[in-house]
Amino acid sequence: IFNAIRYAICGLWLSLGAPYVFNLFKLNDKTIKT
C-alpha cells in the first residue's frame, strides 16, 4: 500500500513538474537563441 501511495505521489509530481520543466527549458532555449 505504501508503494502505491509513493508511486501515486511520484506520478502526480511528474504530471505537474514535467510541463513546468519543459516550459523552463523552452524559455531558456528561446533566450539563448535570441
Summary of the structure (lengths in Angstrom):
residues: 34
radius of gyration: 14.6
end to end distance: 49.4
largest distance: 49.4
contacts: 60
relative contact order: 0.10
helix: 94%
strand: 0%
